[in-house]
Amino acid sequence: MNLEIIQFMLEDWGAETVSARNGKEALDSFRQSEQNEFDYIFMDIMMPVMDGLTATEEIRRLNRPDATTIPIIAISANAFAEDVAKAKQAGVTEYLVKPLDLKKLQKILKK
């Protein structure tokens, strides 16, 4: 459901989106994309098959320049400092807590 909400918001703002139902699909989608095809990755932390932190780490390890520079925005229900620190260590650029604050999301995207 969160995927659909975020996708709807981004498309309403004029973005084109590609969705993945789990971390492995997200990793595979990025791996198979053209260089700089994606502007951002929104990564839910809790996903089946492969969690978002593992997928983030795997994306950051790919042998292509955009793998280290693409902004990865984590989305989680956990707001504890240790969760944010763990996500940053995995390679997450920004960390958003559910329910999403639209103003904060817009501010992050404008960066």
N, C-alpha and C positions, 0 to 999 in steps of 0.2 A: 504494500500500500504506500509506504514512504517513497518508493521508487516512482510510482505513478504521480504522486503529489509533486515531487521535485521535477520530474520530467514535464508535467503540465506547466509549472511555474516558469521553467526555463524556456519552453516553447512559446509561452505567452509573452515572454520578453524578447522573442525573436530568435532564439537559439535553435540550432539543429542538434538533436540528441541521438545517441546510440545507447541502448540499455543492455545490461547484463544481469542475469538473475543470480549469479554467484561470483565469488572471487576468481575462480578459474576462467569463467567466461570473460570477465573483465580483463584479466591478464592476456588471454588469447586474442581478444579484440584489439588490444593495444599492440600486441606483438605482430599482428597481421596488418596493422594500419601502415599508411605511408608516413614518412618522416613529417612531423609537425601537423599531422592531420587533425589532431585533437588539441583544443585550447586548454581544457581542464579535465580532470577526472574527479568525479564525486564518488567516494568510496565509503559504503556502509561498513562499519567494523564487524558487525555480526551478520555473516552470510553463510549459507550452506556450501558444501563441497570444499571451498577454500575461504577462510575468513579474510576480511579486508586488510588487516595488517600484513598477513603473509603475501597477499596479492600485491600490496604496495612494495614490500621488500623485493619481490620478484621483478616487478616493473623497474625498480631502481637499479637492479643488477643487469638489465638487458644491455647489450652492446650496441647502443645507439645514442647519440647526443641528447635527443629529446627525452629519453628515459630519466635522465638526471635533472632535467629542468622543468618538465611539465608540472604545473601546480596540481597536487593531489589534495583534495578537500575531504577530510574524514567526517563522517556523520555517525553519531552515536547517542545512545540514551545515557551513557555514563559521563558524568561531569567532574569526576574526581581528578585532582592534579596528577596522580599516578597514571591514570588512563591517558591523559593528554601527553604526558612525558613519554609513555610507551609508544604512542602513535608517532610522535615527533622522531623518536629513535628509529622507527621503522621507515621513515622517509616522508611522512605526511607534512604538507606545507601549512595547512590550516585545519582547525578542528571545530566543528559545529555540533551543538547539542540539540537533540530532539526535545520538544517540537522546535522546528526551525524558526529562527528570528529572521524575517524577510529583510529587514533593514541591515542586519549584520551580513547576510548573504550578499546583498547588493554591494555593500562596502568592500567585501572580499573580492568580488568579481571586478570591481572598478580598479583594484590594485593592479 
